[in-house]
Amino acid sequence: MGSIGDNALGGWYSYRASKAALNQLIRTASVEVARSHPQAIVVALHPGTVATGLSARHLGGHPAVPPAEAAANLLRVMGGLTAADTGGFFDWAGKPVPW
C-alpha cells in the first residue's frame, strides 16, 4: 500500500499516504546512516498480507499468511540483504518493490 509505482487499485488515501511517508523516512535515513556506518542496512519491508483482525474484512479472495509466518519470511529476507541493498524496499520474498 506504500508503493506509488505499484498502485493499480487506488483508494485508501490516508493509509497509502502514511505508508509513502514512512518509505521516504526509511530512504532518507538510509542515506544518512550510510555516511557513518557504510555496512549498515536500512530498508523498508513489505510483509505481504498478514492474517490479522485489521486485514480480515478486506481479504476477499486474497491470500494471507499468519503473523508468525510473515515474521519468519521477513527475517529470511533480512538475512539475505547486504549493504548494497540499503535504501531499498523489499517484499516478503526478497523481491524489490517499486517506490
C-alpha positions as CSV (number, residue, x, y, z in Angstrom):
1,M,0.0,0.0,0.0
2,G,3.0,2.3,0.3
3,S,4.2,1.9,-3.2
4,I,3.4,4.7,-5.6
5,G,4.6,2.6,-8.6
6,D,2.6,-0.5,-7.6
7,N,-0.9,1.0,-7.2
8,A,-3.5,-0.3,-9.6
9,L,-6.4,-0.2,-7.2
10,G,-6.5,3.4,-6.0
11,G,-8.4,4.3,-2.8
12,W,-7.1,4.1,0.8
13,Y,-5.8,7.7,0.5
14,S,-4.8,8.3,4.1
15,Y,-3.3,4.8,4.7
16,R,-1.3,5.0,1.4
17,A,-0.1,8.5,2.2
18,S,1.1,7.4,5.7
19,K,3.0,4.4,4.2
20,A,4.6,6.6,1.5
21,A,5.7,9.0,4.2
22,L,7.3,6.1,6.1
23,N,9.0,4.9,3.0
24,Q,10.5,8.4,2.5
25,L,11.7,8.4,6.1
26,I,13.4,5.0,5.6
27,R,15.0,6.0,2.3
28,T,16.3,9.3,3.7
29,A,17.6,7.5,6.9
30,S,19.5,5.0,4.7
31,V,21.4,7.8,3.0
32,E,22.4,9.4,6.3
33,V,23.2,6.2,8.2
34,A,25.5,5.1,5.3
35,R,27.7,8.1,5.8
36,S,28.9,7.0,9.3
37,H,28.1,3.3,9.0
38,P,28.8,2.1,5.5
39,Q,28.0,-1.6,6.3
40,A,24.6,-0.8,7.8
41,I,21.4,-1.9,6.0
42,V,18.3,0.3,6.3
43,V,15.4,-0.9,4.2
44,A,11.6,-1.0,4.0
45,L,10.0,-4.4,4.1
46,H,6.6,-5.4,2.8
47,P,5.3,-8.5,4.7
48,G,2.6,-9.4,2.2
49,T,-1.0,-9.6,3.5
50,V,-0.9,-10.8,7.1
51,A,-4.0,-12.5,8.6
52,T,-5.0,-10.1,11.4
53,G,-8.2,-8.6,12.6
54,L,-7.4,-5.5,10.5
55,S,-7.0,-7.4,7.3
56,A,-9.8,-10.0,7.8
57,R,-12.6,-7.9,6.4
58,H,-10.6,-6.7,3.4
59,L,-9.2,-10.0,2.2
60,G,-11.9,-11.2,-0.3
61,G,-10.1,-14.0,-2.2
62,H,-6.6,-12.5,-1.4
63,P,-4.3,-14.9,0.3
64,A,-2.9,-14.0,3.7
65,V,-0.3,-15.6,6.0
66,P,-0.4,-15.9,9.8
67,P,1.7,-13.3,11.7
68,A,4.4,-15.9,12.7
69,E,4.9,-16.9,9.1
70,A,5.1,-13.3,8.0
71,A,7.7,-12.6,10.6
72,A,9.8,-15.6,9.5
73,N,9.6,-14.5,5.9
74,L,10.9,-11.0,6.8
75,L,13.7,-12.5,9.0
76,R,14.8,-14.6,6.0
77,V,14.8,-11.6,3.7
78,M,16.8,-9.5,6.2
79,G,19.3,-12.4,6.5
80,G,20.0,-12.2,2.7
81,L,20.5,-8.4,2.4
82,T,23.8,-6.7,2.0
83,A,25.0,-3.1,2.4
84,A,24.4,-2.7,-1.3
85,D,20.7,-3.1,-0.6
86,T,20.4,-0.2,1.8
87,G,17.7,2.3,0.9
88,G,15.6,-0.4,-0.9
89,F,12.1,-1.6,-0.5
90,F,11.7,-5.4,-0.5
91,D,8.7,-7.8,-0.2
92,W,8.3,-10.9,1.9
93,A,10.1,-13.0,-0.8
94,G,13.1,-10.6,-1.1
95,K,11.9,-9.1,-4.4
96,P,12.3,-5.3,-4.9
97,V,9.1,-3.3,-4.6
98,P,8.8,-0.1,-6.7
99,W,8.7,3.1,-4.7
